[in-house]
Amino acid sequence: MTSGKIIRISALLMIMACLPVLFFGQTQQATVTGVVNNEKGSPLEGATVHIMSGQKSIATIGTDSVGRFKVMNISPGAYSFTVSRVGYEQQTLTGYSLKGAQTTSILITMIPLANAMGEVVVVGYGTQKKATLTGAVASVKMDNVLKDRPVTSTSQALQGAVPGLQITQGSGQPGSGTSINIRGYTTINGSTSPLVVVDNVPMDIDDVNPADIENVSVLKDASASAIYGGRAAFGVIVITTKKGAKNQKVRFDYSNNFAFTSASTLPVKSSPLQYISALNDFGTTTAWSGQDIKTWLGLLQDYQTNPSKYPDGMATVNSIKYPLAQHDLYGRLFEHGFEQIHNFSFSGGSDKTTYRTSVAYTNQDGILTGKNDTYKRYNFNSNLTTALTNSLTASVNVFYNNETQTTPVNYGTIFYNAISFGSHVPVGYGQLPGTNDTLPYSTPDNLAKIEVPQNIQTNNLRLFGKLEYSPVKNLKISGEYTFTQANYSNVDVRNTNRYVNPNTYQLDIVNPTSSYTKYTSATNVNALNLYASYTFNIANAHNFTFLAGTNQEQSKEAGYSSKRLNLLTSSVPSLSTSIGTPTVDDDFNEYGLSGYFYRFNYSYKNRYLLEATGRYDGSSRFPTNERYGFFPGASAGWVLTEEPFLHRLKNIFSLIKLRGSYGEIGNQVTYFSGTTTQDYYPAVPSMSIVNAGWIDPSTNIVLTTLGSPRLVSQSFTWERIRTYDLGIDATLLKNRLSATFDVYREETIGMLVNGSSLPASLGTQPPKENRGNLKVEGWDMNLTWKDNVGKDFNYSVGINLAGRNPAVITKYNNPAKLLSDYYEGMKINEIWGYKTAGYFTADDFVKGALDANLINNKTVSANRGLLPGIAGFQGVYQNPGDIRFVDLNGDSVISPGANTVSNPGDRMIIGNSTRRMQYGFNASASYKNFDLSLFIQGVGNRDVWISNNVFWPYTDQFSNIYTHQLDYWTPNNPNAYYPRMYANASGNTGTSRNTQTKYLSNGAYLRIKSIAVGYTLPQKLLSRIKVSRARVFFSGENLFTFDHLPKGLDPEASDLGSGGIYPFLKKMSFGVNLSF
Amino acid sequence: MSAALSASLFGCAKDLSPKDQLQISTTFSNYDGFKVYAWKFYNAFPGYDFSVPNSEFNSDLFLNANPNGQSSWISQTVVVPSSDAFYTNSYARIRDVNIMLDNIDKTTLSDGDKAHWRSVGYFFRAFNYAGLVNRYGDVQYLDHAPTDADTALYMARTPRNVVTQHILDDLNYAQQNIKVAGDGANTINQAVVQAFISRFGLQEGTWRKYHNLGNAEPYLRASTAAAEKLMVTFPALSANYDDDFNSENLAGVPGIILYKQYVTNQITHSLSSYGRNSSGRWDLTKKAVDMYLLKDGQSRFTSPLFTNDKTPNEEFKNRDLRLYFTVPPPYKVNTTPPSSVFTYTGVPDDTMYFGLMNRISNAQHKTLPTLNWNGFVVRQEPHYADYANGQPYSVTYTGYRFYKFVDHLVANLQNSDINDCPIFRMGEVLANYAEAKFELGEFTQAIANATINKLRVRGEVAALNVSAIANDPSRDADVDPVLWEIRRERAVELMGEGFHFDDLRRWNKMSYVTQWKLGRWIKKGTDVPANSIIPIQNGATEGYISYEPLPPANFPDYYYLYPIPSGEIALNPKLTQNPGWPTK
């Protein structure tokens, strides 16, 4: 790098006015004072200033907490100054002539390094330089990720941004959550969510306003996360929030974002004619709603040519109504939504104090029709840090958020109706037969609009206080206390509403008994962290850092629910205004955690790096004698570029670091089997209070009884997660290219699981014990290229990839290898299924087995009408058009066998639903005042088995048919995609839909998450109105998704029943950023 | 020091335990603790669960009116399951009982109270083991709650005679030691124990007799002894057969020993609704309807009161009243669906049974015309699925729609039915007693009068005269004419209550299911349109409805016992599969 180039992108230099000086005797020495600021004008602490005379350094000094330095007693002469600081480009200012008896003041503005390697990374209870980091840690600046995207939750903003951080979202519903997993680390004991700590204290990631976040670090290996102990088993996400800066005058920031939203994908229903023709083809004679299919078909055909004959889109034959007109049921349920986000903050600081306070408001009206699908959030966050004395600093943080979500109560019904009702179903209002009542049809859109939504409110208050004491240089003692209170309330009002069923035209009453239900819960968490760190170096070459501390935490949760039936009026719903029998219930949960931790770092000339961590951790969840566990970690690194022999190649290799780590960490959280409900007392054989199936005849109220006490082992303890990681960090070509690559293996040892399949005569689940191991292997990488063309055009391109193999069970007590349980050698998420051979044809049957329509094979014979050697499904009388499976075991019958690995019948592993390759791609460019960014995210390799009404046509007699499902087998369409369907979806419909190769879906997808353009208003214009920065932007979110699924399905969306999904939102947004 | 301080402040070292749950020590500490715990045992009674009438599909008297609804037992397509909820749930309930039994002696209850709770436990343990034995024969017998390390889990199956002896011993203890009045109204008491002894003793005794296992008599004797006591305690039956199944409160209904109560917003069922909507597809077969006698006490094959079965009206004339409470009598009205109003057709034949139903039933029970769940009038009965006339609910294949559990209408309250379910009732006990007495060779006219003839009174059917039984040509030649009538009475009285499949199994008479399941006689062009797809036997245009193919000719002997779930055998190789079932 030439010095000219440095200068081009570098410093602003100013020689300030000479100050009056005092003369002391004969000494005619010079004095230099200076301030080192960052590019925003905030002072930089800890920058190193070398005062050079020629090539010789005559003095070295660091800047103080307000970025100042001062050197006295310098002989007059010509000097240059070289200033360096981690995270910033080194700067050399030349050409200073210092005169005796004078003080020269200089102001140095540092430019951040163009790549991430120079960053300071937040790690457990401290920070480390990224350049000397030895654990697998990925770090992003939130502003770079969030940009101006219309994203309301932190986890959504991080999706695809960090390699190995898997964030999946199941729904586009406002306020809906995400699930987070790091690197596929897993256990078969329930959830594997990472720990999220915000300013050192655990918190729900989506309770933090993304705009308040400064930095997010993802600690991926146990060597890095071990220091967090008990709950960090599946990695840690460390979030630091924005703070004010010292000596900065108050600054106001305001931004907003207005977004118009719509569904990213909706299924397309067949037309009434297509639907009824199909039912006719299947042999259905009467619709479940009573219409004769042949009559209906005739009417529909007539309607196509003479629609005017049926002015209300309906015919009546034999007193039965035949709806003929097509309606867009789905389109009525999903309309456009609108969202707005406002963020306002002020921040600044004096030389002793910094402060930042922010408020935010988010309001989303979802895409479901009506106003019952909303999310509102208020955030308040205030930080104040002040130096009490030279050695004592105090910080206070108050954090509050308040969320209100409304959700239609009968979600399941709404989606079921939306999926299953045909396009012939009338919409709007209809007359109840035999009456003069005009009532709404119970179509999904009417249900969504009319029923009272469930109202869920949460608020979190967090008070945080910290004292930092530095009695001697390099020793810091910190004490942090956090009190968190989380309140949750859910109000569910059910009114008795009358509708007309749009299929049968009968009266449809939703909630025959009205009710009011309220559930509230409060969680109080007290947490205390005490830790100290000490840094020193020997001979400027050996650097040591020690950190040790303790973390104590206790959580208490109490919930209360009350319900009362029979509301007096729907307009004033409450417990008091109901007249039925009230019922109440409560619940409590508590846990305590106690940990003692240390970290030791050593580096030799920033070249050889060593780190050791450990934590001794106790959890109240384990039996008394098994409560504590010790979890160590170690890592080492070698910075090749610090080796003298590579100095010559500095222009090519800015940094190359090899690192490796090993660590162990404990997991204490277990879940009730098959649920995501935490089991706080797994060591206690408790019996929950439950309703009996028996009524007390004297009160007519259900009796209360007790659940079964579980078997409990007294010898179970922490499950251990062990990780191995090898990585390389590199910065090349003058910092333009940076790359990180890691390979890893995770072993989960002694998983807390029921552990084995035991005979049913036990009568219960086996006790949870530390049985079962598994391992996960994978790699992740990140590549970033950043450069500029000329002065005005800057661009960057980044890609991150994460590949992994499905987790493998390496130990499990299931010697019989039943497929209904885990077994050794099993790959998690494997899909067992049959191999599809094709369709049965008439040639496969003995003569006379079939009737003229190639159906009704009911031949009572050993092979049920099939020719010898042709294998049919066990217990099934096959017909042509049914799926024929390959007889893998050659026993002439298709069956699931004994459901064991050794005898799976004719099934084999046909796929795996693990996301085996995930990627993110981002690009940004700016030209003068214009900027543009693009963000893509996706999954490259995944199989999914989808079995719902949107995938399969006509799953039962009540279901509809979508346009992509019209290619079904008939004698005249023998090469169709879908197999033969039967009247009322009975017959062999289900047999043909067994899990199999032909209908296994490819779950890979690519989503254009975000495209944004912005324009920064020229400074000249703004200075007149006292605005320091103003930017306007437009952005599009989720505009395109490329996948392999039919319309209306999304590989990531969770099924709300029958294949109904709340689609992800396409957003078109605009907004403005202002600073003043 | 700071670490020690913080540890004492926050203390994860404390033993935390749930504040909203109990433990064994806090539960079995007083009488009420036992009482609360024991309510869960009652889950062993299915009540009005679909599984009960569904089991009838496996017999000769019911047909599943769904496409491909043929019973796998009858079509001989039973597949060995890898796991079986009945097997698993039975052992789970046995464990619950054994936990209580294991803790009785650790308490300070009085000896009398201890004996009472032991009796309650023994009753339920016996009830659950009886279910297992009935299905699987030999089953592992555990009289304590095992831990996961208990070697008993891996023992071989306990021989049937050992298990049934334990059941009988437990029941006898319970009969002698339980509180006579139990723990209040509608709880397990002495009479309930006796009712179950009556059922189990007959079941096991006849199984042993007809499967040649020997030692039948003690079981039959236990059955008759228990029944005799009950016949003293419960001398009367309810006057109306329908009251036993469709009362909103069975408390105080004569002849009801134990019932499952259903209350709106507490516990409800759907069996009644299923009889009114499109989901209930339980049909009686022609054979089942033929079993209902005519008023003179003779069957349709010999009675002079029987004219023909070519029309529904003729077929239903002069029958046992229980038929009209089980299958809707035929009628036709005019209605415009969907509508809750109707007009008469003016044809007298179309309303032939309205007067009868008005006499034997009332608005709180069954009325004509029948109504769907929403209160809409069903245009006609029989109401064929394939000739539904725009009314897709309350349909049938055979023409004999089962509506025994259909309560009076609670409009618009679908699947929240509240008619109580009898669990033990004298109707069954009398049938048990008659049969057990016959099997013991002790059946007399006096016993007939105390049993069969009491049941016949409710059907307004002439009494059985043991010495003058008409020669029913449909009788199984291997069955004594008296026993034939006893079994007929049992089938009719208990129709659809989930007994008949087990009855055929214990009588070794599953060969009955190899007969063609038929429906009503219909004539295409008259009863249904000429182009109707309703299948008639042998493809005729007039004859008996026949939806299902003729089952395979021979019922395999090994089908008398259920297969042991293959997963259980994989986990415990000492469990052997019942003979005949595939073992791979």
HADDOCK unambig.tbl for C-alpha pairs under 7 A between the chains (distance, minus, plus):
assign (segid A and resid 288 and name CA) (segid B and resid 392 and name CA) 5.91 0.50 0.50
assign (segid A and resid 289 and name CA) (segid B and resid 392 and name CA) 6.31 0.50 0.50
assign (segid A and resid 290 and name CA) (segid B and resid 390 and name CA) 4.07 0.50 0.50
assign (segid A and resid 290 and name CA) (segid B and resid 391 and name CA) 5.24 0.50 0.50
assign (segid A and resid 290 and name CA) (segid B and resid 392 and name CA) 4.87 0.50 0.50
assign (segid A and resid 291 and name CA) (segid B and resid 390 and name CA) 5.52 0.50 0.50
assign (segid A and resid 319 and name CA) (segid B and resid 336 and name CA) 5.85 0.50 0.50
assign (segid A and resid 319 and name CA) (segid B and resid 337 and name CA) 6.76 0.50 0.50
assign (segid A and resid 320 and name CA) (segid B and resid 337 and name CA) 6.87 0.50 0.50
assign (segid A and resid 320 and name CA) (segid B and resid 390 and name CA) 6.09 0.50 0.50
assign (segid A and resid 433 and name CA) (segid B and resid 338 and name CA) 6.90 0.50 0.50
assign (segid A and resid 433 and name CA) (segid B and resid 339 and name CA) 6.83 0.50 0.50
assign (segid A and resid 434 and name CA) (segid B and resid 339 and name CA) 6.47 0.50 0.50
assign (segid A and resid 506 and name CA) (segid B and resid 338 and name CA) 6.50 0.50 0.50
assign (segid A and resid 509 and name CA) (segid B and resid 412 and name CA) 6.85 0.50 0.50
assign (segid A and resid 512 and name CA) (segid B and resid 413 and name CA) 6.86 0.50 0.50
assign (segid A and resid 550 and name CA) (segid B and resid 3 and name CA) 6.29 0.50 0.50
assign (segid A and resid 552 and name CA) (segid B and resid 6 and name CA) 6.61 0.50 0.50
assign (segid A and resid 552 and name CA) (segid B and resid 7 and name CA) 6.83 0.50 0.50
assign (segid A and resid 552 and name CA) (segid B and resid 10 and name CA) 6.24 0.50 0.50
assign (segid A and resid 553 and name CA) (segid B and resid 10 and name CA) 6.34 0.50 0.50
assign (segid A and resid 554 and name CA) (segid B and resid 10 and name CA) 6.07 0.50 0.50
assign (segid A and resid 587 and name CA) (segid B and resid 20 and name CA) 5.82 0.50 0.50
assign (segid A and resid 588 and name CA) (segid B and resid 18 and name CA) 6.94 0.50 0.50
assign (segid A and resid 588 and name CA) (segid B and resid 19 and name CA) 6.12 0.50 0.50
assign (segid A and resid 588 and name CA) (segid B and resid 20 and name CA) 6.41 0.50 0.50
assign (segid A and resid 589 and name CA) (segid B and resid 18 and name CA) 6.83 0.50 0.50
assign (segid A and resid 592 and name CA) (segid B and resid 11 and name CA) 6.69 0.50 0.50
assign (segid A and resid 592 and name CA) (segid B and resid 12 and name CA) 4.27 0.50 0.50
assign (segid A and resid 593 and name CA) (segid B and resid 12 and name CA) 5.14 0.50 0.50
assign (segid A and resid 594 and name CA) (segid B and resid 7 and name CA) 6.88 0.50 0.50
assign (segid A and resid 594 and name CA) (segid B and resid 12 and name CA) 5.83 0.50 0.50
assign (segid A and resid 618 and name CA) (segid B and resid 12 and name CA) 6.64 0.50 0.50
assign (segid A and resid 619 and name CA) (segid B and resid 12 and name CA) 5.86 0.50 0.50
assign (segid A and resid 620 and name CA) (segid B and resid 12 and name CA) 4.99 0.50 0.50
assign (segid A and resid 620 and name CA) (segid B and resid 13 and name CA) 6.22 0.50 0.50
assign (segid A and resid 620 and name CA) (segid B and resid 14 and name CA) 6.74 0.50 0.50
assign (segid A and resid 620 and name CA) (segid B and resid 15 and name CA) 6.56 0.50 0.50
assign (segid A and resid 620 and name CA) (segid B and resid 16 and name CA) 6.58 0.50 0.50
assign (segid A and resid 681 and name CA) (segid B and resid 17 and name CA) 6.33 0.50 0.50
assign (segid A and resid 681 and name CA) (segid B and resid 18 and name CA) 6.84 0.50 0.50
assign (segid A and resid 684 and name CA) (segid B and resid 17 and name CA) 6.78 0.50 0.50
assign (segid A and resid 685 and name CA) (segid B and resid 23 and name CA) 6.36 0.50 0.50
assign (segid A and resid 686 and name CA) (segid B and resid 21 and name CA) 5.99 0.50 0.50
assign (segid A and resid 686 and name CA) (segid B and resid 22 and name CA) 5.56 0.50 0.50
assign (segid A and resid 686 and name CA) (segid B and resid 23 and name CA) 4.67 0.50 0.50
assign (segid A and resid 687 and name CA) (segid B and resid 21 and name CA) 5.46 0.50 0.50
assign (segid A and resid 687 and name CA) (segid B and resid 22 and name CA) 5.08 0.50 0.50
assign (segid A and resid 687 and name CA) (segid B and resid 23 and name CA) 5.60 0.50 0.50
assign (segid A and resid 688 and name CA) (segid B and resid 21 and name CA) 4.70 0.50 0.50
assign (segid A and resid 688 and name CA) (segid B and resid 22 and name CA) 6.53 0.50 0.50
assign (segid A and resid 689 and name CA) (segid B and resid 21 and name CA) 6.17 0.50 0.50
assign (segid A and resid 692 and name CA) (segid B and resid 39 and name CA) 6.06 0.50 0.50
assign (segid A and resid 692 and name CA) (segid B and resid 40 and name CA) 5.57 0.50 0.50
assign (segid A and resid 693 and name CA) (segid B and resid 42 and name CA) 6.82 0.50 0.50
assign (segid A and resid 693 and name CA) (segid B and resid 43 and name CA) 5.77 0.50 0.50
assign (segid A and resid 694 and name CA) (segid B and resid 42 and name CA) 6.83 0.50 0.50
assign (segid A and resid 694 and name CA) (segid B and resid 260 and name CA) 6.84 0.50 0.50
assign (segid A and resid 694 and name CA) (segid B and resid 261 and name CA) 6.90 0.50 0.50
assign (segid A and resid 695 and name CA) (segid B and resid 261 and name CA) 6.05 0.50 0.50
assign (segid A and resid 697 and name CA) (segid B and resid 185 and name CA) 6.89 0.50 0.50
assign (segid A and resid 700 and name CA) (segid B and resid 263 and name CA) 6.65 0.50 0.50
assign (segid A and resid 701 and name CA) (segid B and resid 266 and name CA) 6.40 0.50 0.50
assign (segid A and resid 702 and name CA) (segid B and resid 266 and name CA) 5.88 0.50 0.50
assign (segid A and resid 704 and name CA) (segid B and resid 36 and name CA) 6.51 0.50 0.50
assign (segid A and resid 705 and name CA) (segid B and resid 36 and name CA) 4.93 0.50 0.50
assign (segid A and resid 705 and name CA) (segid B and resid 37 and name CA) 5.28 0.50 0.50
assign (segid A and resid 705 and name CA) (segid B and resid 39 and name CA) 5.77 0.50 0.50
assign (segid A and resid 705 and name CA) (segid B and resid 40 and name CA) 5.95 0.50 0.50
assign (segid A and resid 706 and name CA) (segid B and resid 36 and name CA) 6.98 0.50 0.50
assign (segid A and resid 706 and name CA) (segid B and resid 37 and name CA) 5.45 0.50 0.50
assign (segid A and resid 708 and name CA) (segid B and resid 96 and name CA) 6.48 0.50 0.50
assign (segid A and resid 758 and name CA) (segid B and resid 571 and name CA) 6.57 0.50 0.50
assign (segid A and resid 759 and name CA) (segid B and resid 153 and name CA) 6.25 0.50 0.50
assign (segid A and resid 759 and name CA) (segid B and resid 568 and name CA) 5.88 0.50 0.50
assign (segid A and resid 759 and name CA) (segid B and resid 571 and name CA) 6.05 0.50 0.50
assign (segid A and resid 759 and name CA) (segid B and resid 572 and name CA) 6.73 0.50 0.50
assign (segid A and resid 760 and name CA) (segid B and resid 88 and name CA) 5.33 0.50 0.50
assign (segid A and resid 760 and name CA) (segid B and resid 91 and name CA) 6.56 0.50 0.50
assign (segid A and resid 761 and name CA) (segid B and resid 91 and name CA) 5.28 0.50 0.50
assign (segid A and resid 761 and name CA) (segid B and resid 153 and name CA) 6.17 0.50 0.50
assign (segid A and resid 762 and name CA) (segid B and resid 91 and name CA) 6.99 0.50 0.50
assign (segid A and resid 762 and name CA) (segid B and resid 146 and name CA) 6.09 0.50 0.50
assign (segid A and resid 762 and name CA) (segid B and resid 148 and name CA) 6.84 0.50 0.50
assign (segid A and resid 762 and name CA) (segid B and resid 153 and name CA) 6.37 0.50 0.50
assign (segid A and resid 763 and name CA) (segid B and resid 88 and name CA) 6.90 0.50 0.50
assign (segid A and resid 763 and name CA) (segid B and resid 91 and name CA) 4.67 0.50 0.50
assign (segid A and resid 763 and name CA) (segid B and resid 92 and name CA) 3.72 0.50 0.50
assign (segid A and resid 763 and name CA) (segid B and resid 95 and name CA) 5.30 0.50 0.50
assign (segid A and resid 764 and name CA) (segid B and resid 92 and name CA) 5.83 0.50 0.50
assign (segid A and resid 766 and name CA) (segid B and resid 148 and name CA) 5.82 0.50 0.50
assign (segid A and resid 816 and name CA) (segid B and resid 570 and name CA) 5.47 0.50 0.50
assign (segid A and resid 816 and name CA) (segid B and resid 571 and name CA) 6.05 0.50 0.50
assign (segid A and resid 818 and name CA) (segid B and resid 567 and name CA) 6.84 0.50 0.50
assign (segid A and resid 858 and name CA) (segid B and resid 549 and name CA) 6.57 0.50 0.50
assign (segid A and resid 860 and name CA) (segid B and resid 552 and name CA) 6.38 0.50 0.50
assign (segid A and resid 875 and name CA) (segid B and resid 77 and name CA) 4.56 0.50 0.50
assign (segid A and resid 898 and name CA) (segid B and resid 82 and name CA) 6.26 0.50 0.50
assign (segid A and resid 898 and name CA) (segid B and resid 566 and name CA) 6.16 0.50 0.50
assign (segid A and resid 898 and name CA) (segid B and resid 584 and name CA) 6.80 0.50 0.50
assign (segid A and resid 899 and name CA) (segid B and resid 82 and name CA) 6.42 0.50 0.50
assign (segid A and resid 986 and name CA) (segid B and resid 67 and name CA) 6.02 0.50 0.50
assign (segid A and resid 986 and name CA) (segid B and resid 68 and name CA) 6.99 0.50 0.50
assign (segid A and resid 987 and name CA) (segid B and resid 67 and name CA) 6.17 0.50 0.50
assign (segid A and resid 987 and name CA) (segid B and resid 68 and name CA) 5.47 0.50 0.50
